[in-house]
Amino acid sequence: MSPSSTREKSPSASPKRRSYAEYACLNISPSFFSLNMGTGIASILLYTLPYNAPWLRRIGIVIFILNIVLFILFAILNMIRYVRWRGLFTAVNSHSQAGMSWGCLPMGFVTIINMVALVCVPAFGRKWAHFALVLWWIDVLVSIAANFGMLFMMFTRQTHTTITSAMLLPIVASVVAAASGGVVAQHLMPFDPHLARSTLICAYVIWGTGVPVAMFMITLWIYRLIMEGLPPQSSLPGCFLPLGPCGQGSYGILILGRVARDLGYTYGIAMAPNAPGSTLNIADAIYAGGIVTGLVLWGLGLVWYTLGMAITLDHGLRNLGFFKPKSFTISWTSYTFPIGVWATATTTLAQELDSPAFRVIGTVVSLQVVFQWLYVFLMTCYKAWNGTIYNAVELDKWESRQPPIRWAKKATCRGNPEVCIA
């Protein structure tokens, strides 16, 4: 999932004014972590495909490694970005669109954590299970900071004239972290079931900080669509963003319920220690409640998946230029992660209900996401190569979209204290 608004670059923002590396670094906003989200969910879907094969799992591992490389690259470029250009970090946080992108960072990181749990823990054992737990706690802190922090900024610092689907991004970070807690707890359980129980309890609390608030925001988004109509073409992929909390919320509550049941039946660990005689009954109740809740959220996700596909096809058939490279922006990553997490909920329901129908749907949607990710990834590489993918909206705060450089040499300021070009 990615911020839903981009505009054409002004001529003054051309890479000709600076080296390509500097220009790219200046424009690598947190929204680029949405490419991690899409890449990561593609690796997870290939590795957990219902009708799988060893070669598909190997491709999933290769994409997992690619995702790690991308995440490290974007993290380094973002750190350089805020150290090198003065005032840029504040500009991102106070911008009504750019600030929402902070939710992409922990969500991109979660896809790496989940693959560590799925791939590395079964292969290498206990140490990797605890390593995954440490990574998860780091992600939890960042996710909560993005969720609570951006809500605070929306209330107190930012100016909003309309509701955008991008407002869901920092909120959904908590939903994704909660679901990842279930994955980590599931793979930690054979080594330390009591620690897995503690992880499970925390994950339920984190789920509560994300899913209900996301439902509130989706309500506002529905109102905005009814009263104002569809967003502009550059923001149209954002119509899939409400699918994210529905799909990941469903997957999260399903996986948490499964872990609670396994803790009770396999390890005799009660979710409510004060009722030791009811350990299995409580485990069954939590598991059943998770399936019912997961089905309801999956159904809500089906609404947004259907509407998103209908809106995209309707607009694309009436405006064929929509599918051309010129229309592509980083917001097109919204065609990957939100649908992908709904696919993970589908395959999990197939497992828990032993349902061939869900198994087939999960396979079809998973393959759809993989092919859409491949298109988005290749198009991003192409537009990064020619420099047209870079358009950080927070740079509009400065004349010529060039913030002042920290520690710039006086000789390079060319008499302009506001704009220093290295």
C-alpha positions in Angstrom: 0.0 0.0 0.0 1.2 3.4 -1.0 0.3 7.1 -0.8 -2.3 7.8 -3.3 -1.3 11.2 -4.7 1.3 12.2 -7.2 1.7 15.1 -9.5 3.7 15.9 -12.6 7.2 17.1 -11.8 7.9 20.8 -12.4 10.7 21.5 -14.8 12.8 22.8 -12.0 12.9 19.4 -10.4 14.7 17.9 -13.4 17.7 15.6 -12.6 19.7 17.9 -14.9 20.2 20.3 -12.0 21.9 17.7 -9.9 23.5 14.4 -10.3 21.1 11.5 -10.7 22.2 9.9 -7.4 21.5 13.1 -5.4 18.2 13.7 -7.2 17.0 10.1 -6.5 18.1 10.3 -2.9 16.2 13.5 -2.4 13.0 12.0 -3.8 13.2 8.6 -2.1 10.4 9.2 0.3 8.9 6.6 2.7 6.4 5.8 0.0 9.0 3.7 -1.7 8.8 1.2 1.2 5.5 0.2 -0.5 7.6 -1.6 -3.1 9.0 -3.7 -0.2 5.4 -4.4 0.8 4.5 -5.7 -2.7 7.8 -7.6 -3.1 7.5 -9.2 0.4 3.9 -10.3 -0.1 4.8 -11.8 -3.5 7.5 -13.9 -1.8 5.1 -15.0 1.0 2.4 -16.0 -1.5 4.7 -18.0 -3.6 6.1 -19.8 -0.6 2.7 -20.6 0.9 0.7 -21.2 -2.3 -2.0 -23.8 -1.7 -1.1 -25.8 -4.8 2.7 -25.4 -4.4 5.8 -26.9 -5.9 9.5 -26.8 -4.8 10.5 -24.5 -7.6 7.8 -22.0 -6.6 9.1 -22.0 -3.0 12.6 -21.4 -4.4 11.4 -18.4 -6.4 9.7 -17.1 -3.2 13.0 -17.3 -1.3 14.8 -15.5 -4.2 12.2 -12.7 -4.0 12.6 -12.7 -0.2 16.3 -12.0 -0.6 15.6 -9.3 -3.2 13.2 -7.7 -0.7 15.9 -7.6 2.0 18.2 -5.8 -0.4 15.5 -3.3 -1.4 14.6 -2.6 2.3 18.2 -2.0 3.2 18.7 0.3 0.2 15.6 2.4 0.9 16.4 2.6 4.6 19.9 3.9 3.9 18.7 6.4 1.3 16.0 7.7 3.7 18.6 8.1 6.5 20.9 10.0 4.1 17.9 12.1 2.9 17.0 13.4 6.4 20.6 14.0 7.4 21.6 15.8 4.3 18.7 18.1 3.7 17.6 20.3 6.6 13.9 20.5 7.4 12.9 17.5 5.2 12.0 15.2 8.0 9.6 17.8 9.5 8.2 18.5 6.1 7.3 14.9 5.6 5.6 14.6 9.0 3.6 17.8 8.5 2.5 17.0 5.0 -1.0 15.7 4.7 0.0 13.1 2.0 3.6 12.4 2.6 3.3 11.7 6.3 0.9 8.9 5.7 3.7 7.0 3.9 5.4 6.2 7.3 3.1 3.3 7.6 4.8 1.7 4.6 8.1 1.3 6.5 7.0 -1.2 9.2 4.6 -3.0 6.8 7.5 -3.5 4.4 9.6 -4.7 7.3 7.0 -7.2 8.4 7.1 -9.1 5.1 10.8 -9.8 5.9 10.0 -10.9 9.5 7.3 -13.3 8.3 9.6 -14.9 5.8 12.3 -15.2 8.5 9.7 -17.1 10.5 8.5 -19.2 7.6 11.9 -20.1 6.0 14.7 -19.6 8.5 13.2 -20.9 11.8 12.3 -24.3 10.4 15.7 -24.6 8.8 18.0 -23.2 11.6 16.0 -23.5 14.8 15.7 -21.8 18.1 18.1 -18.8 17.6 16.3 -17.8 14.5 12.9 -18.0 16.3 14.2 -15.6 19.0 15.8 -13.4 16.3 12.4 -13.2 14.5 10.8 -12.2 17.9 13.4 -9.4 18.3 12.7 -8.1 14.8 9.0 -8.3 15.5 9.2 -6.1 18.6 11.2 -3.5 16.6 8.5 -3.5 14.0 5.8 -3.2 16.7 7.4 -0.1 18.1 7.7 1.5 14.7 4.1 0.5 13.7 2.6 1.9 16.9 4.7 5.1 16.5 3.4 5.5 12.9 -0.2 4.7 13.8 -0.5 6.9 16.9 2.0 9.5 15.7 0.2 10.2 12.4 -3.2 10.3 14.0 -1.8 12.9 16.4 -0.3 14.9 13.5 -3.5 14.7 11.5 -5.3 16.2 14.6 -2.8 18.9 15.4 -0.3 19.7 12.7 -1.6 18.8 9.3 -4.3 20.4 7.1 -6.7 18.2 5.3 -9.4 19.3 2.8 -10.7 15.8 2.0 -10.5 12.2 3.0 -7.9 10.0 1.2 -7.4 6.3 1.3 -3.8 6.9 2.1 -4.9 7.9 5.6 -5.3 4.1 6.2 -1.6 3.5 5.8 -0.2 4.3 9.3 -3.3 2.7 10.9 -2.9 -0.6 9.0 0.7 -0.8 10.1 -0.7 -2.0 13.5 -3.0 -4.5 11.9 0.0 -6.0 9.9 2.2 -6.1 13.0 -0.5 -7.9 14.9 -0.8 -10.6 12.2 2.9 -11.0 12.1 2.9 -11.5 15.9 0.7 -14.6 15.2 3.2 -15.9 12.6 6.2 -15.3 15.0 4.4 -16.9 17.9 3.5 -19.9 15.8 7.1 -20.6 15.0 8.4 -19.7 18.5 5.9 -22.1 20.2 7.9 -25.3 19.8 10.9 -23.7 21.5 9.3 -21.5 24.1 5.5 -21.9 24.4 5.2 -19.5 27.4 7.0 -16.8 25.4 4.7 -17.5 22.5 1.7 -17.0 24.8 3.0 -13.6 25.8 3.6 -12.7 22.2 0.1 -13.8 21.4 -1.5 -11.6 24.1 0.5 -8.6 22.8 -0.5 -9.3 19.3 -4.2 -9.3 20.2 -3.8 -5.8 21.9 -2.0 -4.5 18.8 -4.8 -5.9 16.6 -7.2 -3.8 18.7 -5.2 -0.6 18.0 -5.5 -1.1 14.3 -8.6 -2.9 13.0 -11.3 -0.8 14.8 -9.6 2.5 13.9 -9.2 1.3 10.3 -13.0 0.6 10.1 -13.7 4.1 11.3 -11.5 5.5 8.5 -13.0 3.2 5.9 -16.4 4.6 6.9 -15.1 8.1 6.2 -13.7 6.9 2.9 -17.0 5.5 1.8 -18.7 8.9 2.7 -16.1 10.7 0.6 -16.6 8.5 -2.4 -20.3 8.9 -2.3 -20.2 12.7 -1.8 -17.2 13.6 -4.0 -16.9 10.7 -6.4 -13.7 8.8 -7.3 -10.3 10.3 -6.7 -8.2 11.6 -9.6 -6.5 9.1 -11.9 -3.1 9.3 -10.1 -4.9 8.2 -6.9 -7.1 5.6 -8.4 -5.0 2.6 -7.2 -5.7 3.7 -3.7 -9.2 2.4 -4.0 -7.7 -1.0 -3.1 -6.3 0.3 0.2 -9.4 -0.5 2.3 -8.9 -4.2 1.3 -5.7 -4.1 3.4 -7.1 -4.0 6.9 -9.9 -6.3 5.9 -7.6 -9.0 4.5 -4.8 -8.6 7.1 -7.3 -8.3 9.9 -8.9 -11.5 8.8 -5.6 -13.3 8.5 -4.4 -12.0 11.8 -7.4 -13.0 13.9 -7.3 -16.5 12.2 -3.6 -17.1 12.9 -3.9 -15.8 16.4 -6.8 -18.2 17.1 -4.9 -21.1 15.7 -1.9 -20.4 18.0 -4.2 -20.0 21.0 -5.7 -23.5 20.2 -2.3 -25.1 19.7 -1.0 -23.7 22.9 -3.9 -25.3 24.8 -4.0 -28.6 23.1 -0.3 -29.3 22.4 1.4 -27.6 25.3 -1.4 -27.3 27.9 -0.9 -23.6 28.3 -4.0 -21.6 29.1 -4.8 -18.2 27.8 -6.6 -17.6 31.2 -4.4 -19.2 33.9 -7.1 -18.5 36.6 -9.3 -21.0 34.9 -7.0 -24.1 34.6 -9.9 -26.5 34.2 -11.2 -24.7 31.2 -8.0 -24.5 29.2 -9.2 -26.5 26.2 -12.7 -24.9 26.2 -11.2 -21.4 26.2 -8.8 -22.4 23.4 -11.7 -23.7 21.4 -13.7 -20.6 22.0 -10.9 -18.3 20.9 -10.3 -20.4 17.8 -13.9 -20.5 16.8 -14.3 -16.7 17.4 -11.3 -16.2 15.2 -12.8 -18.2 12.4 -16.1 -16.3 12.6 -14.4 -12.9 12.7 -12.1 -13.9 10.0 -14.9 -14.9 7.7 -16.8 -11.6 8.3 -13.7 -9.5 7.6 -12.9 -11.7 4.5 -16.5 -10.9 3.2 -15.9 -7.2 3.8 -12.6 -7.6 1.9 -14.5 -9.2 -1.0 -16.6 -6.0 -1.3 -13.5 -3.9 -1.7 -11.7 -6.3 -4.0 -14.8 -6.4 -6.3 -15.2 -2.7 -6.2 -11.5 -2.0 -6.7 -11.4 -4.3 -9.8 -14.6 -2.8 -11.2 -13.3 0.8 -10.8 -9.9 0.0 -12.3 -11.3 -1.9 -15.3 -14.1 0.7 -15.9 -11.6 3.6 -15.8 -9.0 1.7 -17.8 -11.5 0.8 -20.6 -12.7 4.3 -20.9 -9.2 5.8 -20.6 -6.7 3.4 -22.3 -3.8 5.7 -21.4 -4.3 4.7 -17.8 -2.3 1.5 -18.5 0.5 3.2 -20.3 3.9 3.9 -18.6 3.2 7.7 -18.4 0.4 7.1 -16.0 2.4 4.8 -13.7 3.4 6.1 -10.3 4.6 4.6 -7.1 1.0 4.5 -5.9 0.5 1.5 -8.2 2.0 -0.7 -5.5 -1.6 -0.6 -4.1 -2.3 -3.3 -6.7 -0.1 -5.7 -4.8 0.0 -5.7 -1.0 -3.7 -5.1 -0.2 -4.8 -7.8 -2.5 -2.0 -10.0 -1.3 -2.9 -9.9 2.3 -6.5 -10.7 1.4 -5.1 -13.7 -0.5 -3.2 -14.9 2.7 -6.5 -14.7 4.6 -8.1 -16.8 1.8 -5.5 -19.5 1.9 -5.6 -19.6 5.7 -9.4 -20.0 5.6 -8.9 -22.8 3.1 -6.6 -24.6 5.7 -8.8 -24.0 8.7 -12.1 -25.0 7.0 -10.5 -27.6 4.7 -12.3 -25.8 1.8 -11.4 -26.5 -1.8 -13.3 -23.4 -2.8 -11.2 -21.1 -0.7 -8.1 -23.1 -1.8 -8.8 -22.3 -5.5 -9.7 -18.7 -4.8 -6.6 -18.2 -2.8 -4.4 -19.7 -5.5 -6.0 -17.6 -8.3 -5.7 -14.3 -6.3 -2.2 -15.1 -5.2 -1.0 -15.6 -8.8 -2.8 -12.4 -9.8 -0.8 -10.6 -7.1 2.5 -12.1 -8.2 1.9 -11.1 -11.9 0.8 -7.6 -10.9 3.8 -7.3 -8.6 6.1 -8.3 -11.5 4.6 -5.6 -13.7 4.8 -3.0 -10.9 8.4 -3.9 -10.1 9.6 -3.8 -13.7 7.8 -0.5 -14.4 9.3 1.0 -11.2 12.8 0.0 -12.4 12.1 1.5 -15.8 10.8 4.8 -14.5 13.6 4.9 -11.8 16.1 4.5 -14.7 14.7 7.4 -16.6 14.0 9.5 -13.5 10.3 9.9 -13.9 9.2 7.9 -10.8 10.6 10.5 -8.4 8.2 13.1 -7.2 8.2 13.6 -3.4 5.2 15.9 -2.8 6.7 17.3 0.4 9.4 19.1 -1.7 6.8 21.5 -2.9 7.4 23.4 0.4 10.6 24.8 -1.1 11.1 27.0 -4.1 12.5 24.8 -7.0 11.7 21.8 -4.8 15.2 22.0 -3.3 15.5 22.1 0.5 18.7 23.6 2.1 21.6 21.2 2.5 23.2 20.7 5.9 26.9 21.6 6.2 27.0 22.9 2.6 30.2 24.6 1.6 29.8 28.3 1.2 31.2 28.2 -2.2 28.4 26.0 -3.4 25.5 28.2 -2.2 25.9 30.6 -5.1 24.7 33.5 -3.0 21.3 31.9 -2.2 21.1 31.0 1.5 17.8 29.1 0.9 19.0 26.8 -1.8 22.4 25.2 -1.7 23.2 22.9 -4.6 26.2 20.5 -4.1 
